[in-house]
Amino acid sequence: MEIPKYNGTCHPNEYVKQMRAYCKINRITSEPDILELCILMINSSIYIPEGIDNLDKLVRALSSHPTFSIFKDSCKRKLQV
């Protein structure tokens, strides 16, 4: 399994779910290690604020980024076609 990368083209919850699966396969079980890996694999153009200390806060931060709004809007357009 290739390490998941986040660039704003999937739901943040799905990204964290994929990253957890990757970490489980590779026997990375520590929540801080999983969080660090998640943050490292986020595209550098996506701003991650300081103070993200758990995966829930990371999902909220990714959900508030403009790339997520673009992703949601594109999904809605696809459903309307």
C-alpha positions in Angstrom: 0.0 0.0 0.0 1.3 3.4 -1.0 1.4 6.1 1.6 -1.7 8.4 1.3 -1.2 12.0 0.4 -3.6 14.9 1.0 -4.0 17.6 -1.6 -7.6 18.6 -1.0 -9.2 16.2 -3.5 -10.7 13.9 -0.9 -12.7 14.3 2.3 -10.4 14.9 5.3 -12.1 12.1 7.2 -11.3 9.7 4.3 -7.7 10.8 4.3 -7.3 10.1 8.0 -9.0 6.8 7.6 -6.6 5.8 4.8 -3.6 7.0 6.8 -4.8 5.0 9.8 -5.0 1.9 7.6 -1.5 2.6 6.2 -0.2 3.0 9.7 -1.9 -0.2 10.9 -0.4 -2.2 8.1 3.1 -0.8 8.9 2.6 -1.2 12.6 2.6 2.4 13.5 0.2 2.6 16.5 1.1 5.7 18.4 -1.4 8.5 17.8 1.2 11.2 17.9 3.2 9.3 15.2 0.1 8.9 13.1 -0.7 12.6 13.4 2.9 13.6 12.5 2.8 11.3 9.4 -0.6 12.8 8.4 0.7 16.3 8.6 3.9 15.5 6.8 1.9 14.0 3.9 -0.3 17.1 3.4 0.5 19.2 0.3 2.7 22.2 1.3 0.2 24.6 -0.3 -2.4 23.7 2.4 -1.8 25.7 5.6 -1.9 23.8 8.8 -2.1 26.0 11.9 0.0 25.5 14.9 -1.5 23.6 17.9 -2.9 20.6 16.0 -2.4 17.9 18.6 -4.9 15.3 17.6 -6.5 13.8 14.5 -9.9 15.4 15.2 -8.3 18.9 15.2 -6.5 18.0 12.0 -9.7 17.0 10.3 -11.3 20.3 11.4 -8.4 22.3 10.1 -8.5 20.5 6.7 -12.3 21.0 6.6 -11.9 24.7 7.1 -9.4 25.1 4.3 -10.6 26.5 0.9 -9.6 23.4 -0.9 -12.2 21.4 1.0 -15.0 23.9 -0.1 -13.8 23.4 -3.7 -13.9 19.6 -3.3 -17.4 19.8 -1.8 -18.7 22.0 -4.6 -17.3 19.7 -7.3 -18.9 16.7 -5.6 -22.3 18.5 -5.5 -22.0 19.5 -9.2 -21.2 15.8 -10.1 -24.3 14.7 -8.3 -26.5 17.2 -10.1 -25.4 16.0 -13.5 
